[in-house]
């Protein structure tokens, strides 16, 4: 079921690219950048899902121009470090902003 959700999000994002402008600015991505960011977000979420010590429902993932922002409430400092490490290892990630907090 979770793979279905990931695929659904990815397909919805692809459909929304028709709305996105073709050129990028400081606050807006180009269509290509948007697709890349959706792909990065999907890969980070899948990697978190495959990590047995993390709960994907606790961690929110957003990507803008290759910068991944992690937020949410997790159980331990180790979970925070693991999530940041996982996100950093995904191809295309330029940096990771950690806004996660411990419960």
GIURSUL-V29896 format. One record per pair of residues at least 12 apart in sequence whose C-alpha atoms are under 6 Angstrom apart, sorted by the first residue. I is the first residue (numbers start at 1). J is the second residue. Records with the same first field share a line. If there is no record, write none. Layout:
I->J  J
This chain:
17->31
37->63
41->63
44->87
58->72  73
59->71  72
60->72
66->93  94
67->94  95  96
68->96
69->96  97
70->98  99
71->99  100
72->100
73->100  101  102  103
74->102  103
75->102  103
76->102
